[in-house]
Amino acid sequence: MTNSGEILKLQLYPRSTEAVSTEVPIETLESLKKVAGSREMSVEALMRLYIGRGLRH
């Protein structure tokens, strides 16, 4: 736990990225859009989240 006066600092380290393109079934994309909307995030961010989880699993 932190003290109420303590400030937490998030440090992000830049990483190289590369754009990729893939085909996704329309039904899957619609489902991704619904989930992303409910989490207030973009579809792209949700896909990155899912890919990262899958790799860590």
N, CA, C and O atoms as a Tinker XYZ file with bonds, in Angstrom:
   228  protein
     1  N      0.847000   -1.193000    0.000000    73     2
     2  CA     0.000000    0.000000    0.000000    64     1     3
     3  C      0.878000    1.237000    0.000000    63     2     4     5
     4  O      2.029000    1.201000    0.433000    81     3
     5  N      0.329000    2.307000   -0.481000    73     3     6
     6  CA     1.053000    3.556000   -0.535000    64     5     7
     7  C      0.418000    4.554000    0.407000    63     6     8     9
     8  O     -0.769000    4.481000    0.723000    81     7
     9  N      1.236000    5.482000    0.842000    73     7    10
    10  CA     0.714000    6.581000    1.654000    64     9    11
    11  C     -0.089000    7.493000    0.754000    63    10    12    13
    12  O      0.170000    7.569000   -0.447000    81    11
    13  N     -1.056000    8.183000    1.319000    73    11    14
    14  CA    -1.899000    9.059000    0.506000    64    13    15
    15  C     -1.101000   10.179000   -0.152000    63    14    16    17
    16  O     -1.523000   10.705000   -1.182000    81    15
    17  N      0.028000   10.552000    0.412000    73    15    18
    18  CA     0.849000   11.622000   -0.159000    64    17    19
    19  C      1.868000   11.124000   -1.164000    63    18    20    21
    20  O      2.528000   11.925000   -1.826000    81    19
    21  N      2.007000    9.807000   -1.287000    73    19    22
    22  CA     3.004000    9.228000   -2.186000    64    21    23
    23  C      2.475000    9.221000   -3.620000    63    22    24    25
    24  O      1.322000    8.870000   -3.867000    81    23
    25  N      3.332000    9.612000   -4.556000    73    23    26
    26  CA     2.952000    9.659000   -5.962000    64    25    27
    27  C      3.575000    8.460000   -6.676000    63    26    28    29
    28  O      4.778000    8.219000   -6.578000    81    27
    29  N      2.740000    7.717000   -7.390000    73    27    30
    30  CA     3.232000    6.601000   -8.178000    64    29    31
    31  C      3.556000    7.087000   -9.572000    63    30    32    33
    32  O      2.794000    7.853000  -10.161000    81    31
    33  N      4.689000    6.644000  -10.106000    73    31    34
    34  CA     5.100000    7.066000  -11.439000    64    33    35
    35  C      5.163000    5.846000  -12.346000    63    34    36    37
    36  O      5.873000    4.882000  -12.060000    81    35
    37  N      4.416000    5.899000  -13.437000    73    35    38
    38  CA     4.418000    4.830000  -14.428000    64    37    39
    39  C      5.511000    5.129000  -15.448000    63    38    40    41
    40  O      5.533000    6.201000  -16.053000    81    39
    41  N      6.408000    4.178000  -15.629000    73    39    42
    42  CA     7.481000    4.373000  -16.593000    64    41    43
    43  C      7.264000    3.440000  -17.773000    63    42    44    45
    44  O      7.228000    2.219000  -17.619000    81    43
    45  N      7.122000    4.022000  -18.934000    73    43    46
    46  CA     6.969000    3.256000  -20.158000    64    45    47
    47  C      8.250000    3.359000  -20.967000    63    46    48    49
    48  O      8.827000    4.438000  -21.106000    81    47
    49  N      8.682000    2.240000  -21.493000    73    47    50
    50  CA     9.890000    2.220000  -22.294000    64    49    51
    51  C      9.513000    2.040000  -23.758000    63    50    52    53
    52  O      8.820000    1.082000  -24.103000    81    51
    53  N      9.958000    2.944000  -24.621000    73    51    54
    54  CA     9.594000    2.841000  -26.035000    64    53    55
    55  C     10.178000    1.571000  -26.662000    63    54    56    57
    56  O     11.321000    1.198000  -26.398000    81    55
    57  N      9.378000    0.928000  -27.488000    73    55    58
    58  CA     9.828000   -0.269000  -28.193000    64    57    59
    59  C      9.568000   -0.073000  -29.679000    63    58    60    61
    60  O      8.636000    0.627000  -30.076000    81    59
    61  N     10.393000   -0.691000  -30.478000    73    59    62
    62  CA    10.189000   -0.634000  -31.926000    64    61    63
    63  C      8.894000   -1.348000  -32.272000    63    62    64    65
    64  O      8.545000   -2.356000  -31.657000    81    63
    65  N      8.188000   -0.821000  -33.254000    73    63    66
    66  CA     6.937000   -1.442000  -33.679000    64    65    67
    67  C      6.935000   -1.603000  -35.190000    63    66    68    69
    68  O      7.711000   -0.962000  -35.899000    81    67
    69  N      6.067000   -2.456000  -35.664000    73    67    70
    70  CA     5.885000   -2.653000  -37.097000    64    69    71
    71  C      4.396000   -2.896000  -37.339000    63    70    72    73
    72  O      3.758000   -3.658000  -36.613000    81    71
    73  N      3.865000   -2.260000  -38.339000    73    71    74
    74  CA     2.455000   -2.431000  -38.682000    64    73    75
    75  C      2.259000   -3.767000  -39.392000    63    74    76    77
    76  O      3.072000   -4.167000  -40.226000    81    75
    77  N      1.175000   -4.445000  -39.050000    73    75    78
    78  CA     0.825000   -5.694000  -39.724000    64    77    79
    79  C     -0.630000   -5.615000  -40.168000    63    78    80    81
    80  O     -1.423000   -4.850000  -39.619000    81    79
    81  N     -0.956000   -6.403000  -41.147000    73    79    82
    82  CA    -2.324000   -6.456000  -41.654000    64    81    83
    83  C     -2.775000   -7.905000  -41.633000    63    82    84    85
    84  O     -2.018000   -8.804000  -41.998000    81    83
    85  N     -4.005000   -8.128000  -41.208000    73    83    86
    86  CA    -4.543000   -9.482000  -41.186000    64    85    87
    87  C     -6.032000   -9.444000  -41.492000    63    86    88    89
    88  O     -6.699000   -8.435000  -41.263000    81    87
    89  N     -6.536000  -10.534000  -42.004000    73    87    90
    90  CA    -7.963000  -10.633000  -42.272000    64    89    91
    91  C     -8.633000  -11.305000  -41.089000    63    90    92    93
    92  O     -8.166000  -12.330000  -40.592000    81    91
    93  N     -9.741000  -10.711000  -40.640000    73    91    94
    94  CA   -10.498000  -11.216000  -39.503000    64    93    95
    95  C    -11.941000  -11.377000  -39.962000    63    94    96    97
    96  O    -12.480000  -10.488000  -40.621000    81    95
    97  N    -12.573000  -12.498000  -39.624000    73    95    98
    98  CA   -13.982000  -12.658000  -40.004000    64    97    99
    99  C    -14.822000  -11.490000  -39.466000    63    98   100   101
   100  O    -14.573000  -10.989000  -38.370000    81    99
   101  N    -15.806000  -11.073000  -40.243000    73    99   102
   102  CA   -16.638000   -9.921000  -39.880000    64   101   103
   103  C    -17.283000  -10.109000  -38.515000    63   102   104   105
   104  O    -17.341000   -9.169000  -37.723000    81   103
   105  N    -17.772000  -11.324000  -38.230000    73   103   106
   106  CA   -18.413000  -11.586000  -36.938000    64   105   107
   107  C    -17.434000  -11.397000  -35.782000    63   106   108   109
   108  O    -17.794000  -10.873000  -34.728000    81   107
   109  N    -16.202000  -11.827000  -35.995000    73   107   110
   110  CA   -15.173000  -11.671000  -34.964000    64   109   111
   111  C    -14.866000  -10.201000  -34.747000    63   110   112   113
   112  O    -14.740000   -9.754000  -33.607000    81   111
   113  N    -14.745000   -9.451000  -35.821000    73   111   114
   114  CA   -14.464000   -8.023000  -35.709000    64   113   115
   115  C    -15.598000   -7.300000  -34.993000    63   114   116   117
   116  O    -15.349000   -6.413000  -34.176000    81   115
   117  N    -16.826000   -7.667000  -35.288000    73   115   118
   118  CA   -17.971000   -7.049000  -34.603000    64   117   119
   119  C    -17.929000   -7.352000  -33.107000    63   118   120   121
   120  O    -18.219000   -6.479000  -32.289000    81   119
   121  N    -17.570000   -8.582000  -32.745000    73   119   122
   122  CA   -17.443000   -8.944000  -31.333000    64   121   123
   123  C    -16.329000   -8.142000  -30.664000    63   122   124   125
   124  O    -16.485000   -7.661000  -29.541000    81   123
   125  N    -15.205000   -8.005000  -31.366000    73   123   126
   126  CA   -14.094000   -7.217000  -30.828000    64   125   127
   127  C    -14.516000   -5.764000  -30.601000    63   126   128   129
   128  O    -14.147000   -5.160000  -29.594000    81   127
   129  N    -15.278000   -5.210000  -31.524000    73   127   130
   130  CA   -15.746000   -3.827000  -31.386000    64   129   131
   131  C    -16.629000   -3.668000  -30.159000    63   130   132   133
   132  O    -16.527000   -2.667000  -29.449000    81   131
   133  N    -17.502000   -4.649000  -29.900000    73   131   134
   134  CA   -18.384000   -4.583000  -28.728000    64   133   135
   135  C    -17.590000   -4.651000  -27.435000    63   134   136   137
   136  O    -17.826000   -3.873000  -26.511000    81   135
   137  N    -16.644000   -5.590000  -27.371000    73   135   138
   138  CA   -15.823000   -5.729000  -26.166000    64   137   139
   139  C    -14.979000   -4.478000  -25.957000    63   138   140   141
   140  O    -14.886000   -3.969000  -24.840000    81   139
   141  N    -14.367000   -3.984000  -27.026000    73   139   142
   142  CA   -13.538000   -2.776000  -26.923000    64   141   143
   143  C    -14.371000   -1.592000  -26.450000    63   142   144   145
   144  O    -13.922000   -0.815000  -25.608000    81   143
   145  N    -15.570000   -1.451000  -26.981000    73   143   146
   146  CA   -16.451000   -0.357000  -26.564000    64   145   147
   147  C    -16.817000   -0.445000  -25.094000    63   146   148   149
   148  O    -16.859000    0.570000  -24.398000    81   147
   149  N    -17.083000   -1.661000  -24.619000    73   147   150
   150  CA   -17.449000   -1.826000  -23.208000    64   149   151
   151  C    -16.275000   -1.536000  -22.280000    63   150   152   153
   152  O    -16.471000   -1.193000  -21.115000    81   151
   153  N    -15.059000   -1.673000  -22.795000    73   151   154
   154  CA   -13.860000   -1.389000  -22.004000    64   153   155
   155  C    -13.310000    0.021000  -22.264000    63   154   156   157
   156  O    -12.284000    0.416000  -21.711000    81   155
   157  N    -14.010000    0.757000  -23.109000    73   155   158
   158  CA   -13.598000    2.116000  -23.485000    64   157   159
   159  C    -12.167000    2.143000  -24.018000    63   158   160   161
   160  O    -11.337000    2.936000  -23.573000    81   159
   161  N    -11.897000    1.258000  -24.981000    73   159   162
   162  CA   -10.590000    1.211000  -25.625000    64   161   163
   163  C    -10.782000    0.931000  -27.104000    63   162   164   165
   164  O    -11.866000    0.529000  -27.527000    81   163
   165  N     -9.750000    1.140000  -27.881000    73   163   166
   166  CA    -9.837000    0.896000  -29.319000    64   165   167
   167  C     -9.741000   -0.605000  -29.596000    63   166   168   169
   168  O     -9.249000   -1.376000  -28.772000    81   167
   169  N    -10.219000   -0.994000  -30.765000    73   167   170
   170  CA   -10.112000   -2.392000  -31.178000    64   169   171
   171  C     -8.637000   -2.788000  -31.268000    63   170   172   173
   172  O     -8.260000   -3.891000  -30.874000    81   171
   173  N     -7.818000   -1.894000  -31.780000    73   171   174
   174  CA    -6.391000   -2.177000  -31.911000    64   173   175
   175  C     -5.756000   -2.436000  -30.551000    63   174   176   177
   176  O     -4.975000   -3.375000  -30.398000    81   175
   177  N     -6.088000   -1.610000  -29.566000    73   175   178
   178  CA    -5.535000   -1.792000  -28.220000    64   177   179
   179  C     -6.015000   -3.111000  -27.621000    63   178   180   181
   180  O     -5.245000   -3.803000  -26.955000    81   179
   181  N     -7.275000   -3.463000  -27.850000    73   179   182
   182  CA    -7.808000   -4.721000  -27.341000    64   181   183
   183  C     -7.086000   -5.908000  -27.984000    63   182   184   185
   184  O     -6.759000   -6.880000  -27.304000    81   183
   185  N     -6.841000   -5.827000  -29.280000    73   183   186
   186  CA    -6.131000   -6.907000  -29.961000    64   185   187
   187  C     -4.708000   -7.047000  -29.419000    63   186   188   189
   188  O     -4.230000   -8.165000  -29.224000    81   187
   189  N     -4.030000   -5.927000  -29.175000    73   187   190
   190  CA    -2.686000   -5.981000  -28.588000    64   189   191
   191  C     -2.731000   -6.619000  -27.204000    63   190   192   193
   192  O     -1.855000   -7.407000  -26.847000    81   191
   193  N     -3.761000   -6.273000  -26.427000    73   191   194
   194  CA    -3.932000   -6.858000  -25.097000    64   193   195
   195  C     -4.097000   -8.375000  -25.197000    63   194   196   197
   196  O     -3.427000   -9.121000  -24.482000    81   195
   197  N     -4.977000   -8.825000  -26.072000    73   195   198
   198  CA    -5.211000  -10.256000  -26.242000    64   197   199
   199  C     -3.958000  -10.981000  -26.730000    63   198   200   201
   200  O     -3.655000  -12.073000  -26.249000    81   199
   201  N     -3.234000  -10.397000  -27.666000    73   199   202
   202  CA    -2.009000  -11.016000  -28.175000    64   201   203
   203  C     -0.974000  -11.125000  -27.058000    63   202   204   205
   204  O     -0.335000  -12.165000  -26.896000    81   203
   205  N     -0.811000  -10.047000  -26.289000    73   203   206
   206  CA     0.147000  -10.068000  -25.178000    64   205   207
   207  C     -0.207000  -11.123000  -24.148000    63   206   208   209
   208  O      0.666000  -11.849000  -23.674000    81   207
   209  N     -1.493000  -11.214000  -23.796000    73   207   210
   210  CA    -1.933000  -12.246000  -22.836000    64   209   211
   211  C     -1.643000  -13.644000  -23.363000    63   210   212   213
   212  O     -1.162000  -14.514000  -22.638000    81   211
   213  N     -1.944000  -13.837000  -24.632000    73   211   214
   214  CA    -1.708000  -15.153000  -25.240000    64   213   215
   215  C     -0.229000  -15.529000  -25.217000    63   214   216   217
   216  O      0.113000  -16.681000  -24.949000    81   215
   217  N      0.628000  -14.589000  -25.491000    73   215   218
   218  CA     2.066000  -14.862000  -25.473000    64   217   219
   219  C      2.582000  -15.152000  -24.068000    63   218   220   221
   220  O      3.468000  -15.988000  -23.891000    81   219
   221  N      2.033000  -14.464000  -23.071000    73   219   222
   222  CA     2.468000  -14.694000  -21.692000    64   221   223
   223  C      1.926000  -16.004000  -21.140000    63   222   224   225
   224  O      2.527000  -16.607000  -20.251000    81   223
   225  N      0.798000  -16.439000  -21.667000    73   223   226
   226  CA     0.166000  -17.663000  -21.192000    64   225   227
   227  C      0.955000  -18.821000  -21.679000    63   226   228
   228  O      0.606000  -19.968000  -21.398000    81   227
